[in-house]
Amino acid sequence: MGAISKTLGVIYLLIGLYLANASFDFVSLPIAGAIEGLIFLIAAVLVIISGVKNLIKGD
């Protein structure tokens, strides 16, 4: 379970950095235009999954 958690953490980090870059345009990424819709879809799914995990986890 630890490897899956670390992998998801890296994916969250990369998607977050891409979204921050898309907002502020720090670095121009020419390939991003072609796959931007897919990246936003993956980001949306990851946010929904993390929200559901937080709700189930509870405190």
C-alpha positions, 0 to 999 in steps of 0.5 A, spaced: 500 500 500 505 504 501 508 504 493 501 506 491 500 512 496 507 514 494 505 514 486 499 517 487 502 523 491 507 524 485 501 524 480 498 529 485 504 533 485 505 533 478 498 535 476 498 540 481 504 543 478 501 543 471 495 546 474 499 552 477 503 553 471 496 553 467 494 559 471 500 563 471 504 561 465 511 560 468 513 555 463 511 555 456 509 547 454 508 546 447 505 539 448 500 541 453 496 544 448 494 537 445 493 533 451 490 539 456 483 536 456 486 529 458 490 533 464 484 537 466 480 530 466 485 526 470 485 532 475 478 532 476 478 525 477 483 525 482 480 531 486 474 527 486 477 521 489 481 525 494 475 528 496 471 522 497 477 519 501 477 524 506 469 524 507 470 516 508 476 517 512 473 522 517 476 524 524 
